[in-house]
Amino acid sequence: MELSKEVVIETIGRYWQKLIFVLGLGLVAVGIASFFPSRSSSEVEIITSPAETASGAESRQTLITVDIEGAVLKPGIYELPEGSRVNDLLVACRGLSAEADREWVAQNLNKAAMLSDGGKFYIPKIGEKQKPVVAGDVGGQQTVSLNQATLTDLQTLPGIGPSFAQKIIDYREAQGGFKSVEELMAVPGIGAKTYAKLKDKITL
């Protein structure tokens, strides 16, 4: 049976329509594949979150242990990063309690002073008998803090009268605090002999 010319043309037209449709799908698939290239396992990028990075840094950081007691909201022993200041300790213990002698704190506590490992601080209550500022305990004997002690506190040290006590405070204020207990020998009039008598009774 012989097909008419119109039928042949219609059949060829449908064939080309299908061919063009299939080719079009192929081109779309190739385009999508090129837009989202696959990665081999060796090219996978591992991204560490900021929290994980901070946690890793913290674990490598040296910590010091400091004790704070008295009129603070949460007295106790705290571990802080090495290089922390007295103010960091006050933040850690949630600050002063309502009973704290704030006038004493303002006059005697240097919040900018650097903490030392094993240090101890006591915040008195209003009307409480004030004790020398101490920052440690050596062989059962409290040690006086060079960076925290008042004029009166320093005079509890053997051989340190009002004059030397004032010189220590003047030096401390001029230098922004003592960086080591050995630095006490830099105070005018305090030499190696005096330091030898005091080294077991002082701390930062």
Secondary structure, 3 states (H helix, E strand, C coil): CCCCHHHHHHHHHHHHHHHHHHHHHHHHHHHHHHHCCCCCHHHCCCCCCHHHHHHHHHHCCCEEEEEEEECECCCEEEEEECCCEHHHHHHHCCCECCCECHHHHHHHCCCCCECCCCCEEEECECCCCCCCCEEEEECCEEEEECCCCCHHHHCCCCCCCHHHHHHHHHHHHHHCCCCCHHHHHHCCCCCHHHHHHHCCCEEC
